[in-house]
Amino acid sequence: MRLSSAAFLPAAALFVAGFSFAQERAPSHKPVIVLVGDSTVTDTSGWGLGFKRYLNDNAECTNTAANGRSSKSFINEGRWKQALAIKGDYYLIQFGHNDEHGKGPDRETDANTTYHDFMARYVEEARSIGAKPILVTSLVRRQWDKSGNGRINSSLVPYVEGVKKLAAEKNVPLIDLHARSKELCERLGKEKCIEFSPMKNTNEVDNTHLNEKGSVLFGQLVVEELVKVAPDLEACFREQSTSEIAARGATRTGHYARPTTALDHSLAVGGSIVIIFNVRDYGAVGDGTTLDTAAIQKAIDECGNAGGGAVVFPAGNFLSKPILLRSNLTFQLEEGAILKATDEPADFSDPKEEKGVIAFVNGKNLTNITINGKGTIDGSGERWWPPVKEAKKTGQPEPQRRPRMIVLSKCKDILIQGVTLQNSPSFHLVPTDCEDVIIDSVTIRAPADSPNTDAIDPSACKNVLIRKCILDVGDDNVALKSGHSVPGRSAACEDITVVDCTFLHGHGMSIGSETVGGVRNLTVRNCTFKDTVSGLRVKSYRGRGGLVENITCTDIKMTDVKTPIDISSYYPKIPKEDTAQPVTPETPIYRNIRIANLTATSPRSAGFIVGLPECVVSNVVLENIHISAPAGMTVRNAKEIRVKNVKVDAAKGEPFLLENASVEGLNPGK
């Protein structure tokens, strides 16, 4: 296991439909940060690699540091000239290790004279190109006092003091990495420091340089100090790596900063360090053939037993049976990592339910769950789909139940970010009875003809944000479900926001068909639809319905969507005729729906707004809408339908087909 800092959404909050979510705060100009220094700054043996890991997409970083260089030799070899040619905005400059006496005439400098002069030159020449220099004192050498008192006797002190003096003279921001790293090392002790020290060829511990674990740990210290002296750069880093966020720990106050976990109390640095559990360290092979379930589950369980951390999948193809998550967990799939489900039906049998199945990734009664990274979770649905297709052709039931990909039940504070989910046997991502869920920049894919492969199905959930997702599947792209009531809530499914998403093949943005527990406060904004069966859809039927209200959909663009607006109290088909029946608690009720700023083309019809004879759809506003389709919009069993600046170009027939409906604002031919 290694040490790192969790990566989550920035903490600036914005409220939509009663829901607090993080808002990205990108600078107007993407700054370029240039690292300059010796081997203890490089990506291979210094803190440079870890530093870069804390950057988000709001900045770029180039590391020009080189092994064995001093403040003198870096300039004399022309490396500083090359670094200036990058035209960076910020230059972080750290030298000292190779400036010490005994390093040879090409490198060594005097701490009080020549070292000062060379370092001053870095400052002046960086400023001459309009850049901001930031001086960094040297990473401490782990030179332990021979008395065993746990203290470090640093030979770098004269150079550290020289940098501090220069910073004061030239009014240059200063990062005192030497003090921070010395404090941390002494707190950890000699034995624990070995964990982030590489080994020399002589099989001795290298007490100067850093391995990957150390790079992440000390890179974090640099970030924490950098945002203090250059606050303009704060938006360029994941906030959870700063002291301010770390100090908050698990305090939520509406934000989505995850709590962090130390290896033990002595390891906590501002509360911001978390343990990384690399699945390969637990025996996972990742060759796509070896079954890695036991290793993956062991990493998850040890993470849970430690109080939380990050289970990391490096690049590789990890084959697994179902797994169970734990609280305070970051489940991270790095670029090139694939977590692939087995396709043997027996692997998914639920021992608690006859003929039942469990999901591939499972979590119940958990808090603080993150699934993130640039990797992929693959459900291996190819074996499961053909029997279902054949059964549907013949009108027979499915031969066996199919597992979902990810099911999180009765969980709080969930973040799914950046990953690709593909080819689930049935639904891909199913939060059920959950609160405070963010699904951000996730891609979900399955063939257009794959049966029941819904992308995202929040069921009886509260406070859900779905944003910047690409959804291309064989059934509902998003489906809000509410199959039961939830004590203490006016609606089981409420306060849902879907924004900046792309809907490709699939059945669109849906509510239902289960709406018994109620659905309220849905906002859909700035989404595009292409080649979907439906666009904006509300579906339910007698015996499965409930109250659906306060739905707002704005700034929508649809291309080749068969039914752009599809609001129906019948499912799966609308009958040609029907008679009123007694109203029950499970009668669908739809009201207070607003759709605005929508353009659509359809190969079939403009859509449907169809209620029941005994319970009509009410209070629907259509505004600034233009739909082109072969057939117009059917409005039946509806009242208080208001249109403003709505144009339906129907190739055949009337633009609006009304039956037992009152529509205000219609103009002839519109």
Secondary structure, DSSP 4 states (H G I P E B T S, - for coil): -EEE--------EEEETTEEEE-----SS--EEEEEESTTTSTTTSSHHHHHHTB-TT-EEEE---TT--HHHHHHTTHHHHHHHT--SEEEEE--TTTSTTS-TTT---TTTHHHHHHHHHHHHHHHTT-EEEEEPPPPP--B-TTSSS-B--TTHHHHHHHHHHHHHHT--EE-HHHHHHHHHHHH-HHHHGGG--B-TTS-B-SSS--HHHHHHHHHHHHHHHHHH-GGGGGGB-GGGSHHHHHHTT--TT--PPP---SSGGG-STT--EEEEEGGGGT---EEEEE-HHHHHHHHHHHHHTT-EEEEE-SEEEEES-EE--SSEEEEE-TTEEEEE---GGGGB-TTSTT-B--SEEEES-EEEEEEES-EEE--GGGTHHHHHHHHHHTPPPSS----SEEEES-EEEEEES-EEE--SS-SEEEES-EEEEEES-EEE--TT-TT--SB--BS-EEEEEES-EEE-SS-SEEEB--S--TT-SSSEEEEEEES-EE-SSS-EEE-S--TT-EEEEEEEEEEEES-SEEEEEE--TTT--EEEEEEEEEEEEES-SEEEEEESSSS---S--------TTS-EEEEEEEEEEEEE-SSEEEEEE-BTTB-EEEEEEEEEEEEESEEEEEEEEEEEEEEEEEEEESSS-SEEEEEEEEES--TT-
